[in-house]
Amino acid sequence: MANAVFHQAIWILPSHHLQNSGIHQEFGNVSVKSISKGFKFDLGLSMSRNGGYSSSKGNSFAVEASTSQNSVVDPISAPSNTSSNEFQKKSSEAALILIRHGESLWNEKNLFTGCVDVPLTKKGVEEAIEAGKRISNIPVDIIYTSSLIRAKMTAMLAMTQHRRRKVPIIMHNESEQARAWSQIFSEDTMRQCIPVITAWQLNERMYGELQGLNKQETADRFGKEKVHEWRRSYDIPPPNGESLEMCAERAVAYFKDQIETQLRSGKHVMIAAHGNSLRSIIMYLDKLTSQEVISLELSTGIPMLYIFKEGRFSRRGSPAGPTEAGVYAYTRVCNF
């Protein structure tokens, strides 16, 4: 069961650090500096150049992190009798929210989607908004999405429901011109924004020659057992596509490389991605076997909450509403 600490959770904004060179932007408690080969995130209250971090995969981000005192509890709305010891006890916790995108147009048509960039249906939009209501009191400092529109739409729509009303801003790191042209020149505005980082490593697994095919027609053509093997086995890919194992290799590597670094620095993170990339991450978080993960199915638009504390992840289920976090995300054994 989820801890009541999330009933009225919100983040605390620490002091900001200004730098004199380059394009510098501060989004709430995440400071972003544009540099020639990426963005620099100055995280926490003190910074050391020895803590610099960069990845050769995907977008290049140099991350400087230090111990953060962010608390998962909002001191403004917390009960007045909350002891200082309780605040201290909770101060090392960081929230991780996972959301599978809302229903897409190809979900609705029962087509294999994979890495084809398909938007949400009206139902998918409603699911994303409902997901936002469920997490509206959980702190969010930085958002990661796949590079696909259905995941980005889900993250953006969910944040319209957040209590702090901060604006999610997609970070454009594809070129120096893109970074310069997307610069924000108001510090007050930047403090009311949340950076959104898109990464292809969080994309849905690539379904190869199945992409665009109707699932039922494909089963009729190739046989139910063969299509089930392509869809739900761990290490057998569809023709010219990715297996779940291959998807997990890139998604989990990116999570460890980029996202876990943010959590270790005390930042609260939301990830909006896809069924298979999120299953891969959950496999890592929950230490599932390859046999256990293939029976895990995540419903569209249902957020799942984890707490990162003292180097460990604990699953807290799916927040059922802004003042409740006690219902586990829907999972089921998937029979084709």
Salt bridges, closest charged atoms under 4 A:
GLU26 OE1 - HIS16 ND1 3.31
GLU64 OE2 - LYS40 NZ 3.85
GLU64 OE2 - ARG49 NH1 3.87
ASP74 OD2 - ARG163 NH2 3.68
GLU93 OE2 - LYS309 NZ 3.72
GLU130 OE2 - ARG134 NE 3.89
GLU174 OE2 - HIS172 ND1 3.06
GLU187 OE1 - ARG191 NH1 3.82
ASP188 OD1 - ARG191 NH2 2.64
GLU229 OE1 - LYS226 NZ 2.95
GLU242 OE1 - ARG250 NH2 2.69
GLU260 OE2 - ARG264 NH2 2.80
ASP286 OD2 - ARG315 NH1 3.12
GLU297 OE2 - ARG100 NH1 3.76
GLU297 OE1 - ARG232 NH2 3.17
